[in-house]
Amino acid sequence: MSENNIKKMLGNTFMDIADAIETGSFGAKVRVGITTLGSEHGTDNLVQGAELAARDAADFEIVLIGPKVDTELEVVEVQTEAEMHKKMEELLDSGYIQACVTMHYSFPIGVSTVGRVITPAVGKEMFIATTTGTSATNRSEAMVKNALYGIVAAKAMGQKEPTVGILNVDNARGVERALRELSDNGYPINFGESKRADGGSVMRGNDLLMGSVDVMVTDTLTGNIMMKVFSSYTTGGSYEALGYGYGPGIGIDYDKAILILSRASGVPVVANAIKYAASLAKGGLLDVAKSEFAAAKKAGLDEILKSFHKAAPAAATEEVVMPPKEVVTADINGIDILDLEDACEALWKEKIYAESGMGCTGPMILISEANKERAIEILAKAGYVAAQKPDC
């Protein structure tokens, strides 16, 4: 680091102390870093985004981490991406910056990012949980964690009771059951409702466009695709022009506020990502995360996550025989597609004829009206569906 940069950093630190003494507001202003190497649109794209954000930076300051550029913003000079990320971590660890926006950064397993988009139907903001990283190697476990990460981000942004929905992807029903169990155990989750006629907290593609919930839970790869579509559908894909970026990496025991941009993110998204970072820092992201995870663990989070890793049952000693075919006019929803065939066999073992099917709401078991009530009891006991009342 150059002598001028060291002097500037020391000067800023002393100014912070002086401001705090004068106003009595210690820690009111935060500093957000942004790394300036790696964009597909060049360093100028990132610098321009930072300068745009600086126009509204009444309560935060911006520090560029990268090569020397012509700007009035503070620059911590480095020449390579490896140096850049090392310096970013040093500045975060020292407390000189409270959050940083970067690209192409590797998080440990267990950490993934919560993006923030503007939905096109009514211009509503929505958090997508999650968009990069890997919360867990088991998909269902990862999505349960993703829901918590989304809630953490929303609460750090000032939403006291964010609504939560689960996107209708594979594993959605099992994730919903796990989250409802967590909520019933004492970690309150404010489940949202689909805007479609049949409602429910499992969301459709329409709900993505309408922003039906504050936090949309999905697997990370799907979330990543959604971020790219939401941010660049007006530009043809090469330039991300809308939204706030892929968001902060959040994880149990993770202690850094690092937000991710795509290498395709344009000036407006860069500026918004910096503002997102500043708001999260001021909202106490790390403290909120610590509090939320402690509350979830108290409600049995660890046991719920372990349930996704149960050993596979031993191979059946006898073949399950399908009962005689019946007319099936009733359906049972809420079964994960990965469990569909096993759920059918569970009913066959009880001499109940069932077929697997797929409707617009997702996987379902087709059954006769006469057997529906008993079938629900069997499936609920086996853990394939939540306990529910039969139709009146």
N, C-alpha and C positions, 0 to 999 in steps of 0.2 A: 504494500500500500504506500502511495506517495506521501511525502511530508505534508503537502497541502491538504490531502484528504484526512490525515490524522488530526491536523489542526482544526479542520472543519467539524469533524466528529466530536472532538473535545469541546469546541465552541458550542455546538448544538446541545451537548449534555449540560453544560453550565447554564445555557439559556433555559433549558427545561427546568433546572433547579430554581433559577431565578423566577420564572413564571409561576412555578408551584408555590414558592414562598409568598409572592405578591398576591396571588389569587386564592390561595388556600386550597386549590384543586390539584392535588397530587395525582399524576398519572392520567390527566384528562385528555392530553393529546397523545396520539399514537403515531408510530412511524411504520410505514409499509414499504417493504422492498419489492423490487421487480428485477428479475434477471433479463438481460437484453441480448443474449445470444441464442440462436436456434430457430428463430421464426422463419417460415417459408417466405414471408414478405419482407424480411430484412430487419436489421436493428432499428432503422428509422421508424418502422411500423410500431414497435414497442415503445420507443421514446415518445412518439407522437401521442400514443395512448396514455402514457404517464403524464404528459403535459396537459392533455385534455382533462384527466382526472384532477390534476392540480388546481384547475380553475375553480373547482368546487371543494377544495381541501381546506375548509375552515377549521376542522378539528383533527386533521392528520397531515403528516408530512410524507414525502415520497423519496426513497433512496434507490437510485439506479445501481445495479451490480453488473458490470460489464466493461467493455472498452470505453476509452475516453470519447465523448461526443460533445457537440456544441449545444449546451443547454444550461438553463439557470438552476436546474435541479441538482441535488447532490449526487455525485458519482463516486462509487467505490470501484476502483479500476482493477479489472482482471482481464486476461486475454483468451482464456479457453473455457469451454463448458465445464470441464472437470474442476478447474479453479473456481469457477463461478458458483457452483453448488457447494463446494467446500466453504467458500467465503459466506454464502447465504446461511449455512448452518452455524458458522461462527457468530454471525451477527444476531441470529435468533437466540443462540445459547447465551450470549452475553447480555441479551435484553436490549441491545441498541435498536433493533427493529422488533416489532411485536407480531408481525405476519409478513409473509412473502409470497409473491405470485411468480410462478416459473413454468417451464415446459420440460417435458421428457425427463421427469424425475421419478425414480423408483422408490415406492413405498414398501415396507415389509408386509408379509402376509398378515392379514388381520386389519389392515388399513385400506379404506377406499374413500372416494371423494363424492361430495354431494353437490351436484350442479344446480344452477338456478336459471330458469328460462322464462321467457314471456310467451304465454300461449296465444295462438293467433285468433281464436274465436272472439274473446272479449278482452284481450290484452292483460290477462291476469298472470301474476307471477306464480311460479310453481317450483318446488324443489324436487329434483330427480335423484333418488337414492338407490343405487349409486352409479357413477359414471366412469371412473378409472380405478385401478387397483383391485385387490382381491380380499374380501372380508373373511372368507373361509374357503377351504377347498371343497367342502360339501355345499352344493347349491342351495338347499333349503336353509341350512344354518347361515349361509352368507346373506340370504335375503332377510332373515329375521334380524341379523345385525344391521343390515342396510336400513331397515325401518327405524332402528334406534338412532343410527347416524343421521338420518333425515330429520328426526325429531330434535336431535341435538342442534343441528344447524338452524332449524326454524326457530327454536327457542332462543338461541344466541342472537338471532336477528330480531328478537322482540315479540315473537308470536307465542303467547302463553299456552294456548291449547290448539296447536296445529291439527287440522284434519288429516287423516292418513288413509290412503287407499293402496291396494295391491294390484299391480297391472296383471292382466289375465294371460300370464305366460306359464310354462310348465312349472309345477311346484306351487302355484299360487294358492291353491286351496289348503295344502298342508301348512304353508306359511301363515295363512289367515288363522287356522286353528291354533297354531303355536302362539301367535300374537294375542289372540283372544284369551288363551290360557294365562299368558303373562299379565294381561289386563285384569282378569278375574282374580289373580293372585295378589293384586295390590299395586301394580304399575299401570296407572290409568293411561289408556290410549284412546284418543278421540277419533273413532273410525268414521270416515266420510261415507257418502252415498253416491253411487253412480247416477249420472243424470239420465240414463236410459230408464225406460218405464219400469223394469223389474228391479231397479235399485241394487242394493248390496254394496259391500265394500271391496269387491273384486271389480276392477275397472276395465273398461273397453278402450279401444283406440279413440272413440269419440270423446271420452273423458280426458284423454291427453290433450286434445285440441281445445276443449272447453275449460281446462284447469279446474276440474270438478273437486279436487282436493288440494290442500297445501303441500303435502308430501306424497309423491308417487313412488311406491316401492317396486323395484324390479331387480333382475340380475344385472350385473355390471356391464356385460357386453351389450345387452339391449339398451341399457341406460346410455351407454356411449353413443350408440347409433341415434337414439332420440336426441341427444345433445347436438349432434352434427346436423340432423334434419331441422331442428328448431332454430339453430343459429345461422344456417346458410340456405334455407329453402328459397329465399328471395334473390340469391346471388348465383345460383347454379352449382354451389358446393365448394368452390375453390377459396372462398373468402367468408369467414364467419363474421356476420355483421350484427347479430342480435343476441341479447342475453348477457349473462354475467360470468360465463366460463364454467369449467368443470368442477370448480369449487374446492373446499378444504378437505385434506386427508384427515379422516376421523377414525379412531380405533381405540379399543380399550387399552388404557395405559399409554397411549401415544401422546407426546408432550410438545408437539410443534404445530404451529398454524401455517401450513404450506398449502397454497392453492395452485391449481393446475389450469393452464391454458393449452389449447391445441396449437400446433405449429401453424395451423391455418387461421387462427384467430386474428381478426382485423382490429383496427384502431378503436372502434366503439366498444368491442368486447373487452379489449385490454383495459380501457378506462373503467368499464363497469366492474371488471374483476378486481381492480385495485380498490374501488369503493366497497365492494363486497368484503374484501379482506379487512378494510378499516372498520367496517361495521361489526364484523365478527370479533375483531380484537377488542373493540370498545364494549361489545356485549359479553365479553368473558368466555369465549368459545371453550377454552380448556377447562375452566371451572364448571361450566355447564355440563360438559361431557363427563367430567368426574362425578358430578352429582347425579346425573341421569343413569350412568352405568351402575353406580352404587344402589340406586333405587331399584333398577331392573334385576340386579343380582339378588337383592333382598326378596324379590318376588319370584325367585326360582329360575332366573335366566339360565344359569349353568346347567341345571337339570333338563330344562327344555331343549337346550342345544345338544346335550348328550343323547337325547332321544332320537336324533337323526342319525346316530351312529350305532344303533342296535345291530347285533350280529344277525345275519340272514338266517331264517329258520332252516332247520335240517330238511333235507329232501324228503318229500312225502314217500311213505312206504307203499302207498296204494294210489292208484290214479283216481283223480276226482272225476266223477261221471256227471255229465250235464243231464239234469232232469228232463222229462218230456216237455217239448215246446208248448208254450202258452201264448195267448194273445196279450201283448204288452202295451198298455195304454197309459201307464203312469211312469213318471221318471223321478229319479233321485239325483239331485245336483250336489255340488260341493266335494267331489272326489277328484283328487289329483290324477292327471292323465297317466302318471307312472304307476299308480296303484289300481288302475281301472280293471285290468284283467284279474289281478289277485282278489279284488273286491267281488267280482263276479263268481270266482271260485269259492269264496267264503260263503256265498249264498247257496251255491250248488251243493256244498257239503251239508247244508241244512235242508236239502231237498226243495229249494226254491228256485224256479227257473228265472234267469236274468240274462240280459244282453247288454253289451257295452254300446254306447252311442256317443255322438258328438253334436251338440246343439250350438246355437249362437252364443250361449253363455258359457260354453266349455264342455268338458267331459260329463257324462251322466250314465247312470244305470237305468235301463228300461225294465219295467216290472209290471206285473198285473196289479190292478187296483186292489184286489183282495189281499195281496201279499205285501203291500207297500209298508204298512205300519210295522209289521214284524221285521221286514227287511231293514228298515231304518234302525231298529233296535240292534240287530245283528251287526250291521256295519259300524254303528256308533261304538259298540262294545269292542269291536276289533280295531277301532281307531282310524277307520277310513273316512268317516264323516263326523261332524259335531253332532251331539245329541240334539234332536229337533222334534217338533211336533208334526204329526202327519197333517195333510190338508184337511180342512173341515168340509 
